[in-house]
């Protein structure tokens, strides 16, 4: 009985360790994604400003 309990505890510790590692990796990916979103938002804003200065009176696309 004691051996079974020890094995169960060991298995839980192993699972916990793997889950902790996975959470760290996911957090790193999420942080990277947030940095990319921030960069793309700034780039988008810059492009919008550039377009608006190039054609300030243009309301519609030239193709429309």
N, C-alpha and C positions, 0 to 999 in steps of 0.2 A: 504493500500500500504506500509506504513512504517513497519507494523508488518510483512508482507511478506518479506521485505528486511532484517529485523532483523533475521528472521528465516533462510533465505538463508545464511546470514553471519555466524550465529551460526553453521549451517550445514557444511559450509566450514571450520570453525575453528576446528570442531570435526574431519572432514576428515584429515585436515592438521596434527592435533595431532596424529592421528592413523598412518598416513604415516611417520611422524617423528619417532615414536616408532618402526615401522617396519624397517625403514632404520637403526636405531641403532642396532636392532637385527640382521639384515643382515650383517652389518659391523662386528659385533662380530663373527658371523659364518665365514665370509670371513677371518678375522684375524686368527681364530683358524685353518682354512684350510691351510692358508699360513704357520703357525707354523708347522703343520703336514707335509706339503710338504718339508719344510726345514729339518726337523728331518729325514724324510725318505730319502732325497737326501744324507744327511751326512752318514746315515746308509748304504745306497747303496754304496757310495764311500768307506767306511770302508770295506765292504764285498768284493768289487772289489780288494782292496789292499791286503786283507788277501788271497784271492784266487790267486792273482798273486805271492805272496811270497811263497805260498805252492807248486805251480807248475809253476815256471817261464818259463820253456821251453814248456809247454803244450799249443799248439795253438788251437787244436780242442778238442771237448768234447770226453771223453773216450768212449762214446757210439757210436761215428761216425766212 
